[in-house]
């Protein structure tokens, strides 16, 4: 008799709990619109801070409907390691340093120096 009660049941694959008494968190649906008129709907928590710009699934930038246009800040671009290196050295200096370091490595390995 106990064999029949579990027949057809996938053990561990499904929860035996019910959703009675479970209340989802309050949420809000926000609309964004792209420059070409594409509408984008995003669901946020009711407590979340709504961003003024959202990137749609198509990769386009969408602005919040009835929202304020974000202020463009003229921040400096992030400097990369290469940019900072070029501030200290010129390209010919960097090429010479690279060649010197490669020669040192080749000598350690016992390779002949390239001409």
C-alpha positions as CSV (number, residue, x, y, z in Angstrom):
1,X,0.0,0.0,0.0
2,X,2.8,2.5,0.8
3,X,4.4,1.8,-2.6
4,X,1.3,3.1,-4.4
5,X,1.2,6.4,-2.4
6,X,4.5,7.5,-3.9
7,X,4.0,6.2,-7.4
8,X,4.5,8.9,-10.0
9,X,6.0,11.3,-7.5
10,X,9.3,12.9,-8.3
11,X,11.0,13.0,-4.9
12,X,12.9,16.2,-4.3
13,X,11.8,17.8,-7.6
14,X,8.6,19.4,-6.2
15,X,7.9,21.1,-3.0
16,X,5.0,19.7,-1.0
17,X,4.3,23.1,0.6
18,X,1.4,25.2,-0.5
19,X,1.4,28.9,-1.3
20,X,-1.5,29.6,1.0
21,X,-0.7,32.5,3.4
22,X,2.3,33.6,1.3
23,X,2.0,37.2,0.3
24,X,4.4,38.6,-2.3
25,X,6.3,41.8,-1.6
26,X,4.6,45.0,-2.9
27,X,5.9,46.0,-6.3
28,X,5.4,48.6,-8.9
29,X,5.5,48.5,-12.7
30,X,7.5,51.3,-14.3
31,X,7.4,52.4,-18.0
32,X,10.4,53.5,-19.9
33,X,10.5,54.7,-23.5
34,X,13.3,54.7,-26.1
35,X,13.9,57.6,-28.5
36,X,12.4,55.5,-31.3
37,X,9.2,54.9,-29.3
38,X,9.9,51.4,-28.0
39,X,8.2,50.9,-24.6
40,X,10.0,49.0,-21.9
41,X,8.2,47.9,-18.7
42,X,10.2,47.0,-15.6
43,X,8.9,45.7,-12.3
44,X,10.6,47.1,-9.1
45,X,10.0,46.8,-5.4
46,X,7.7,49.5,-4.1
47,X,10.6,50.6,-1.9
48,X,13.2,50.7,-4.6
49,X,14.8,53.9,-6.0
50,X,13.7,54.1,-9.6
51,X,16.6,54.8,-12.0
52,X,15.9,57.6,-14.6
53,X,17.5,55.5,-17.5
54,X,17.2,51.9,-18.3
55,X,18.9,49.8,-21.0
56,X,16.3,47.8,-23.0
57,X,16.8,44.2,-24.2
58,X,17.7,45.5,-27.6
59,X,20.5,47.6,-26.1
60,X,18.9,51.0,-26.5
61,X,18.8,53.6,-23.8
62,X,15.2,54.2,-22.5
63,X,14.1,57.2,-20.4
64,X,11.6,57.1,-17.6
65,X,8.1,58.1,-18.8
66,X,7.0,61.3,-16.9
67,X,10.4,61.4,-15.2
68,X,13.1,64.0,-15.3
69,X,15.8,63.8,-17.9
70,X,19.1,62.9,-16.1
71,X,21.7,65.6,-15.9
72,X,24.8,64.9,-18.0
73,X,27.9,65.3,-15.8
74,X,31.1,66.1,-17.5
75,X,33.2,63.7,-15.5
76,X,36.7,62.9,-16.6
77,X,37.0,59.6,-18.4
78,X,38.5,56.8,-16.4
79,X,42.2,56.6,-17.0
80,X,43.6,53.2,-17.8
81,X,47.0,51.9,-16.8
82,X,48.2,52.4,-20.4
83,X,47.1,56.1,-20.3
84,X,49.0,56.7,-17.1
85,X,52.1,55.0,-18.5
86,X,52.0,57.2,-21.6
87,X,51.9,60.3,-19.3
88,X,55.3,59.2,-17.9
89,X,57.0,57.7,-21.0
90,X,57.1,58.1,-24.7
91,X,56.5,55.2,-27.1
92,X,60.2,55.0,-28.2
93,X,61.2,54.8,-24.5
94,X,58.6,52.0,-23.8
95,X,59.8,50.0,-26.8
96,X,63.4,50.3,-25.6
97,X,62.4,49.2,-22.1
98,X,60.5,46.2,-23.6
99,X,63.4,45.2,-25.7
100,X,65.8,45.4,-22.7
101,X,63.5,43.3,-20.5
102,X,63.0,40.7,-23.3
103,X,66.8,40.4,-23.7
104,X,67.3,39.8,-20.0
105,X,64.6,37.1,-20.1
106,X,66.2,35.4,-23.1
107,X,69.7,35.5,-21.4
108,X,68.2,33.8,-18.3
109,X,66.7,31.0,-20.5
110,X,70.0,30.6,-22.4
111,X,68.6,31.8,-25.7
112,X,70.5,33.8,-28.1
113,X,69.9,37.4,-28.4
114,X,67.8,38.4,-31.5
115,X,69.4,41.0,-33.8
